[in-house]
Amino acid sequence: MGCFLTAALGPGDYRALHRWSVDDPEAFWRAVIAFFELQVDDLTTVLADAAMPGARWLPGARLSYSAHALRPEWTGPAVVGISQTRERVELSFDDLRDQVARARAGLVRLGVGSGDRVAGYLPHVPETIVAFLAAASLGAVWVSCPPEFGPRAVVDRLGQVEPTVLLAVDGTRWGGRAIDRSDQLAEIRDALPSLRATVFLPYLDPDAATPPGATTWAELLAEPGPLEHTPVAFDHPLYVLFSSGTTGLPKPIVHGHGGIVLEHHKAVGLHNDVRPGDRFFWYSTTGWIMWNYGVSALLVGATVVCFDGNPAWPDTDAMWAMAEAERLTQFGTSASFLMMCREAGLHPGGDHDLGALRMLGSTGSPLPAEGFRWAAETFGPEVLVNSTSGGTDVASGFVGAAPLLPVRAGEIPGPMLGVDVHAFDEDGRDLHGEPGELVITAPMPSMPVALWGDDDGERMRSTWFERFPGVWTQGDWITVYDDGGCVISGRSDATLNRGGVRLGTADFYTVVEDVEGVADSLVVHLEDSVGGAGTLVLLLVGGPDRPALEAEIVRRLRSEMSPRHAPDEIAWVDALPRTLSGKKLETPVKRLLRGADPATVASRDSLADPAALDAVVEWVRTRT
C-alpha cells in the first residue's frame, strides 16, 4: 500500500489517501487501474453517474475477470487443495490455464453461452475454481452452494436463477465423517427444470457411479481448447451471491465483472497486501462471500490455498499446522474460530513456524478486544491483525485494517479506500464517538448490479436505499471515532433499546464470553408497549456451576458496561443457532420469543447446526 500511496499522492498518510479516494473517485480508481495494470478496453470515464442506486461505472468499457486471474505473466503455484476427503492437490498457473481452457471447451459443448447460469454444488476444491473461471471466461454467470446445504436450501437459491448446467460432487467428509450427497443431488436435479446438463465429480468415492444422464468431470475436461476470455461490459453479471437466508427466500445479489475486478484488486492487493507469489488462505465454504473473495488472490498473482472439511478436526490446532506446512502469508478465518483457539489455550505463533505470515484476517462477526490481544501475544507485531466488516452485499469490506494504520484492541482501524463510511442518527446526521447506522454516502464499484429478477429495481431500492434516500444503509450498528477507527456493535435490526438507550449486542458478547466457563451466548431484547426497559434475555451455553457463572456475568456486565446491560432473564441451552458463516441468529430467536412459528423464523438448511435451533424452540416452549 505504501508504494500505491507514493505513486498516487507522493508524501502523505492513510487518512489523506482515504480522503482523496472518496473525494476524487475518478482519479483514485484510475490510479488503481494503472497501479495494477488492469486490462480495460475502451476506457473513457470511470464514474459517469454517482447517483445511488443506479451509479454508472466505466460506461462503454469492456473487461474480463478471468483474463486478470489467468494473466500469462503469473507463474508458480496457482491453487493448492487441502482436503479431509482426498490427498493434497496442487495446480500451477500453467495447469490452471490448461484446465480452465478444457472446462471452457466442455461447457461450450454443453451449450453454455454468455448470460447462461452455471451452478456448482461443490466444496472449496480446485475444480470449483476451474469451473468458475471457465464460466466467467464465456460471460456465463456463476452461482454456487456448498454440499452441506440440504436440497431445500439449494433449490431456494438455484431455482431463482434457473441454471442450465449443474456441477456437483457425490459427497464430502466433515472430519472423520463421510457425508454422502447422492440422494440430495438427485432431489436437487429433479427440482431444477432449467437444467440441460449435470457434470459429476466423484469426490467422496472416486469409483462412485455417475448419475443417470450426467457427464463426468473427466469428460468435461477431455478435450483441449483455446484459452479465450470474452470481454464484457462493466455490469455484466459475474456471479450471483445470496443473503444468509435465515428468513424467507435468500436475496439473489448480482455482482458484475467490472465491480469485482476493481474492488478486489484494491481490497486484496492493497488492504490485505497480497503480492505475486504469496500464499493466501481464508477459511470458507462455497456458500459464503469469503470463497469468492479468496479466489480473487489469483488477480494479483498469488496462490489460493483451498480447504475442505472441519477446521477443528482432529483439534483446533490443525489449521495452524496447515498454515505452517503451506507457508501461508495471509490466514483468514472467522472471529468465532479465533476465540475458540484462545479458549483452547493455543499459541500458534509459538508452537508452529509461521514466519511467512504477514496478515491474520477475521470477519463474520466483531472480534472482541480479548481476541485482538490473544492474536498480538501469539503472533507478534509483524503480523497485521485485520478485523474487517463488509458483506455479501458488496462482496468486500467497508471497514478494515491497512498496512499503514495502527491496530487497537477491539477496534477496526478505519474505512477502506474508496468507501465513504459514516454513522448516521435517526435523522441522517453524522455521529462521532457514539453508535449509529452504518451508511455509505458514495457509490462503490462492487455494489450490486441488481437483485436477480428485480426488473424494476424496487426490491434493491427497498433493501439498501429506503431508510435514507440516495444513501446505502447496511443494517449494521457502528461507532466511528475522530481518527477513523470504528467499532461494529452488531446488526442494527438486532440492536437493544432499553428505555430509549441503544445497546449493541457485541458489547454483551465481549464481556459475557470472556467469563471462563461460558462457551457461547446470545442476547435479545423484548420491548414493552410503553417504551420502558423491557425484558433483556440472555441465552448461554457452558459450564457446570451455572448459578456462580450467572452471578459473575451479571457482576461484570454491571461493572464493565452499565446496570442497563444486566439481563432480566438468563437461560441455558445445549447449543445456540448460527448461520453457516458463523453469525448468531438474534432476530430469529427474538421472533420465536414473540410467538412466531418456528418453521418461519429460519431456513434450517442455512444453519450450521439445525439441532441448535430445536434446542431454543424447546426452551421457548417450556418458558411459555
Secondary structure, 3 states (H helix, E strand, C coil): CHHHHHHHCCCCCHHHHHHHHHHCHHHHHHHHHHHCCCCCECCCCCEEECCCCCCEECCCCEECHHHHHCCCCCCCEEEEEEECCCCCEEEEHHHHHHHHHHHHHHHHHCCCCCCCEEEEECCCCHHHHHHHHHHHHHCCEEEEECCCCCHHHHHHHHHHHCCCEEEEECEEEECCEEEECHHHHHHHHHCCCCCCEEEEECCCCCCCCCCCCCEEHHHHCCCCCCCCCCCEECCCEEEEEECCCCCCCCCEEEEEHHHHHHHHHHHHHHHCCCCCCCEEEECCCCCCHHHHHHHHHHHHCCEEEEEECCCCCCCCCHHHHHHHHCCCCEEEEEHHHHHHHHHCCCCHHHHCCCCCCCEEEEECCCCCHHHHHHHHHHHCCCCEEEECEEECCCCEEEEECCCCCCCCCCCECEECCCCCEEEECCCCCECCCCCEEEEECCCCCCCCCEECCCCCCHHHHHHHHCCCCCCEEEEEEEEECCCCCEEEEEEHHHCEEECCEEECHHHHHHHHCCCCCEEEEEEEEECCCCCCCCEEEEEEEECCCHHHHHHHHHHHHHHHHCHHHCCCEEEECCCCCEECCCCECHHHHHHHHCCCCHHHHCCHHHECCHHHHHHHHHHHHHHC
